[in-house]
Amino acid sequence: MEDLQNRIRQAQTKNYIDRRAFIPNDRIEELITRDSLAESFHLGPNIPIEQMTKVICILILGTDVDADIPDLITDVYESGLTNDYLPVTRTESPGVLRSESTDPQKAGKTFEVFLRGRPDNRAHRFEKLQWEFVSPTFGLGEHLVLSPHVALPIICCYPEEDDNKGQGSVQKIQVHPAHLQHRSPSQLSREDIPPIALKKLSQTSTKKDFSREYSALHKLQSLRHDHLIELISSFKQDAYYFLFPWAGGGDLERFWKGKWGSAQRTRELVTWAFEQMEGISSAVDRIHNLGIENSPNENGRHGDLKPQNILLFDEDSSQNNPGTLRIADAGLARFHAESTSIRKAGTTTRGATIEYAPPEALDEGEKAKRSRKFDMWSLGCIYLEFITWLIGGSGDVEEFKKRRKIPDCGHSEFYIKSKTIKNPEVTKHIKRLRRDNRCKKGTSLRDLLDVLENHLLVIEYQDRWNSRKLNEKLASILEKARVQEGYLCGPDGFLPTSVYTSDSNGCWPH
């Protein structure tokens, strides 16, 4: 049995964060089989070894006398204690353990395990040794409450990139693949393990704060939309945490500033941009209008749409396809019954970003009441910057932001608070775009620009288009682009050139 004990110890992996040891699930399954145990001792055929692999490991490491092992395993089996009930704590009764499982249906169950010999000593050793074997498995959007003794199965933390510094609450990590339910560890090398975003809520966040965000994310997850972020899991230990797939392309604002900023606007790249805008509007439409699973009369809205909350997943990127944009950060998302979705005042959300918030956000300051039309203004702002990026590159996006900055305010807003009118710089910028050949009448960019100016960036919220209408329009633009030559762009595309230079009227090759 000493050889088996050594192999179990050698399977230990160090947690990257605090260097605590844990033994990955796949190594436990490899080590504890009926054949491997038969080399050291005999177990009756009625013992369900696959359900007790972790328990057996703990017993093997905690026992000095080989002859005791078969009887101990039998006692544990007859008590009902299996892997699913770990971790456990000692009770006041000698040799009796109580489950602290994250499964509420299992937590609290007691097991009369160590009733022979020195029950207290054995129960103490079992409790102490178990922590190497109870690292959580993440997946399916579930929430786990973890003991501070549990080692997280994090095997790598990436250095913070310059572009991400200051965000602080989100860290790029690797989780051991055997601890991700939707991954197959046997198919992944260390280099192939996908990075994950670990989002830590601030220490001041309350259970209510977490529950609100988790509920919103869980409901978004049920929509199963390709342009909505996936929640891998959440957990509470020293703080509240969320796990998401890592967006390798960063957020939309970072994408605009990156290598694609000066790239040739090929037909494929312009098509990609329209497909992403249509996909985002489709995702918003799903949030606004379609019933959630098990809640057919429920609707919602995001409440804080902005480029920083739209992430680029670039794992499937190619020369003219940067990847897939997905809406993230559901911290302000709200879902409510259908009867409330038609109320003029909407519902209440705190803390949306000022720059992309509509005029009605002024009604009650940070606690402004918002309807689903709130999101439509925000989409109008984002898509106007998207068109600006397509035509003029990242430099024009920054110049546009600088010019619409309000004196004595510091914010680059799309409307003037004091007068509740559209920011004149927004109107001027749209006129510049209209004068550019790449945005001339009869083109896809002009058609989208008309929608933004006349139907989204509208001061009176009741006059804005809803998400369904916007999505249908974007879908029709894409359909027209597939059949009408020159509608999307010229055959060779175009280079981004600034609309702010007096001699630029846009080059559209024919």
Helices and strands as residue ranges (DSSP letters): H 2-10, E 13-14, E 21-22, H 25-31, H 34-38, G 49-51, H 53-61, H 68-79, G 83-85, E 88-90, E 96-99, E 110-112, H 119-129, G 130-133, E 143-145, E 154-157, G 162-164, E 170-175, G 177-179, G 185-187, G 190-192, E 196-200, H 207-223, E 233-236, E 240-245, H 252-257, G 259-262, H 267-289, E 298-301, G 307-309, E 310-313, E 324-327, E 334-337, G 338-340, E 347-348, G 359-362, G 365-367, E 369-370, H 373-403, E 415-416, E 421-422, H 424-435, G 437-439, H 444-451, I 452-456, G 461-463, H 467-483
